[in-house]
Amino acid sequence: MEVRLGFEEGEKMKVKMELDLNVQMGAGSPTGTGCQGYMPEGTLYEELVRVFGDPQVTSSLDGKIQAEWFGRINGLQFTIYDYKSRVEPERNTDWHIGGKHKVVVELLRAYFQSC
């Protein structure tokens, strides 16, 4: 079945929708997640703390992570972390988003920007 919406090829359509987002910090485990994307450019540590609280992890055993938040958003596991950063977390603006599904990036960004 083919559905046509009346748009010319290459045209873009804007859609507004409302999301109910449920975040549970500290739920689950960061084990088994992988990088799916990034927080918005220029995201500050203090903004992450304001929205998600203090990081659950303040250094990884291998030294590659200095700050990490983890939890679930709408039931999907996520992590936010500073992979191999050369600056202390309080000065970092490059934050990775880990998870098991790409959609977690869009959900987290939407939640973060709405707070």
N, C-alpha and C positions, 0 to 999 in steps of 0.2 A: 504494500500500500504506500502511496506517495502522498505527502501532505504539502500543499503549497500555501504560503502565507502572503503572497502578493508583493514580495520583495524582489528587486533585481539582484542578479548574481553579484556578490561582493558587498552588498549593502549590509549594514549592521543594524541590529535591533536592540533597543534598550528595554530592559525588563526591570520593574521594581517588584521586590517581594519582601515579605516580612519573615524573619527567622526567629524561632524560639531557641535560644542557645543556653545550654545547661553545662556549666563548668564545675568539675569536682577536682580540686587540687589535691595532689598526693595519692589519688586513686590509681590502682594498678601499679605497673612497674615500667621503667624506661627500657628494660631489656627487650631486645628483638625489634626495636624501632630503628628506622634509618632516615636520613635527611630527605625531606619531601619538598622543602622550600625555605623561605626566609621571612622574618618579620619585616615590616616596612622599613625602607632605608632610613637610617638616622634614629632608630628606636633606642632610647636611653634606658640604662639599667634602672634608674629611679622610676621610670614609667612602668617598666615590667613589675617592679616591686609594688607600685601603687595598685596595679590591676590584679596581679597574681599572688602578692605577698612575697615574703622572703624566699629565696631559692631553697629547694629541698636538698640539693647537693652543692657543696662549696668547693670540692675538688675531687676529680676522679683518680682512681688508682694509677692510671697510666699518665696522668698529668696533662691530658689533652683538653680537659674541661675544668673551668674554674667556677662556673655557676650554671646550675641547671634546675629548671622547674619541670615538673611532670604531673600529669593528671589525665582526665578524660573530658572531652567536649562532646556532648550528645552521645555519650557511650563509646567514643573513639579515643584510643590512647594517643597522647601527644607528649612531646618534650620541647622545651625551648632551651637552647644552650649556646655557649660561646666556644665552638670547636677551634682548638689550636690558636686562640687569640694571643697576640703579643702584648696586649695591654691588660691592666686589671679590669675586672668586670664593671666597676663604677665608671670607667672611661670608654667602655666598648659601645659601639653602635652597629655591630654586625652580628645578628642573632639567627641561628639556624632553628628550623622547626623540624622535629623528627616525628615520625608516626609510622603507621602501617598502610595508610591510605592518603592519596594526594589531596582529597577533599578537606582533610584536617587543616591544611594551610589556609584555605579560604575561610573556613569556619573560625579559626583563631584570629585571623586578620580582622574579620568582621566584628568579632567580640571585642578585640583590643581597641579598635577604632571607635566603637560605640561607648566605651567606658570613659 
